[in-house]
Every structure is written in structure tokens, then in C-alpha cells.
Amino acid sequence: MTTTHLTATKAGRPRRDCSPPERLHLVDDRVSVSFEVYPPASRDEISERDARRVGMARKLTAARLLHCGLEALVYDATLIVSELVTNAIQHGSGTQVTFTMTVRDGFLHLAVHDETPCRPVARNAPDDAEHGRGLLLVGCLASAHGGTWGTSDDGTTTWCCLAVPGGQS
């Protein structure tokens, strides 16, 4: 089992294990990062600082998937992570968000935990709305990759899983 815990440095760059992969066969490969956030005054905007946190989570996802030889999942997984982390910042009331990515049993598991015990709900946004389609998008992408999404019983964690191409795990 390879576990990599990441923390943001003062410059906002994650520290990470840069060792080359021994093989593409992964039994359990986990990455987790926690960061402070400030809930926005408006549900339509997040601060520039928190927007950088979303970007950091996307870059971390892409880098780790490339490192693991899972290039085929990079685009969709980074989009899903962006949506989940943004939702946690926009709709959460806590001050910390934790993003975790695990490759196990033929699936890529993505999870975002915040401190708000409220279940997110996918909604049907009007055609002219600029927001409100994130979880619908997450569901479509998960389904396209033979996976699914959901929330923990207490509503504090939203997760998604994608089948790893070729059953690699």
C-alpha cells in the first residue's frame, strides 16, 4: 500500500512523493490533502484564494494519475474534483476541506469532505442559469466511466468512483 499525504506549503505548493512508479499495478494508492477555506459571502462566488485551492486539487489529481499511468482518467477526474471541491467551498459552512483520491479494486475513488452535515442535491438548472449543473455533470461522468457518486450518511463527504481502464488496480 502506498499512501501519500500532502500538505500545502507556505507557497501553496503541495509536498509530494516524486518516486517513479515501479509498475502500473496498483493495490492501494492514496493521496489526501486538507486546506483551510473561507465560506463565501455569496453562493455564486468564491475568493481568489479558495479558487487557487480548487486549482491545486485539480493539479494534484492530474499529477498523481499521470504518475500512476492512468492518463485516460485525467480530464474527467480533474473536472469532477473541481466540481466537488468548489461545491464544498460554495455550499459548506466549515473552514476546512479535505480531498482524498484512492485507486483500489479497479476503481478511482475521489472524495471531498467538509464540515457541513448537509447532503448535496443534484438539481435541474434552468437553461440560462450559470450555475447548478455540477453534480449532474459529476453523475454523467461517473456513469460514463462505469462508476457512481453519492454522499456519506452524515452528508459531510461527497464521493465519486470511476472504473479504472482495463481493470488496472
BELZIZI-V684774 format. One record per residue. N is the residue number from 1. RES is the residue in one small letter. D_LAST is the distance of its C-alpha to the last C-alpha in Angstrom with 1 decimal. Layout:
# BELZIZI-V684774
n = {N:N}
res = {RES:RES}
d_last = {D_LAST:D_LAST}
This chain:
# BELZIZI-V684774
n = {1:2:3:4:5:6:7:8:9:10:11:12:13:14:15:16:17:18:19:20:21:22:23:24:25:26:27:28:29:30:31:32:33:34:35:36:37:38:39:40:41:42:43:44:45:46:47:48:49:50:51:52:53:54:55:56:57:58:59:60:61:62:63:64:65:66:67:68:69:70:71:72:73:74:75:76:77:78:79:80:81:82:83:84:85:86:87:88:89:90:91:92:93:94:95:96:97:98:99:100:101:102:103:104:105:106:107:108:109:110:111:112:113:114:115:116:117:118:119:120:121:122:123:124:125:126:127:128:129:130:131:132:133:134:135:136:137:138:139:140:141:142:143:144:145:146:147:148:149:150:151:152:153:154:155:156:157:158:159:160:161:162:163:164:165:166:167:168:169}
res = {m:t:t:t:h:l:t:a:t:k:a:g:r:p:r:r:d:c:s:p:p:e:r:l:h:l:v:d:d:r:v:s:v:s:f:e:v:y:p:p:a:s:r:d:e:i:s:e:r:d:a:r:r:v:g:m:a:r:k:l:t:a:a:r:l:l:h:c:g:l:e:a:l:v:y:d:a:t:l:i:v:s:e:l:v:t:n:a:i:q:h:g:s:g:t:q:v:t:f:t:m:t:v:r:d:g:f:l:h:l:a:v:h:d:e:t:p:c:r:p:v:a:r:n:a:p:d:d:a:e:h:g:r:g:l:l:l:v:g:c:l:a:s:a:h:g:g:t:w:g:t:s:d:d:g:t:t:t:w:c:c:l:a:v:p:g:g:q:s}
d_last = {11.5:12.4:14.6:16.6:19.6:21.6:25.2:27.5:30.2:33.8:33.2:30.3:27.7:24.7:24.3:20.9:19.3:19.8:18.6:16.9:13.3:13.6:10.8:8.2:5.8:4.7:5.6:7.5:8.9:12.0:15.0:18.2:21.6:24.8:27.9:31.4:32.5:35.9:36.1:38.0:41.6:40.8:37.8:37.9:37.4:35.5:36.9:36.1:34.7:32.2:31.4:30.4:28.0:26.4:26.2:24.8:21.9:21.3:21.5:19.2:16.5:17.2:17.3:14.1:12.2:14.3:13.7:9.9:10.8:10.1:13.9:13.9:13.2:15.7:18.9:18.1:16.0:19.0:21.4:19.9:20.0:23.5:24.7:23.3:24.7:27.9:28.4:28.1:30.7:33.0:33.1:32.4:35.2:33.6:33.6:30.0:26.6:23.2:20.1:16.7:13.3:10.1:6.4:5.5:5.5:4.4:6.9:8.6:11.4:14.7:17.7:21.3:23.7:27.4:30.4:31.8:31.7:32.0:29.6:29.1:30.3:29.5:32.9:34.7:36.2:39.4:39.2:41.0:38.9:37.2:34.8:33.2:30.4:27.4:25.9:26.8:24.9:21.8:22.0:22.5:19.6:17.2:18.8:18.5:14.7:14.6:14.5:17.4:19.1:21.5:23.3:23.6:26.7:28.7:27.9:27.0:23.3:22.1:18.4:16.4:12.9:11.7:9.5:7.1:9.2:9.0:6.3:3.8:0.0}
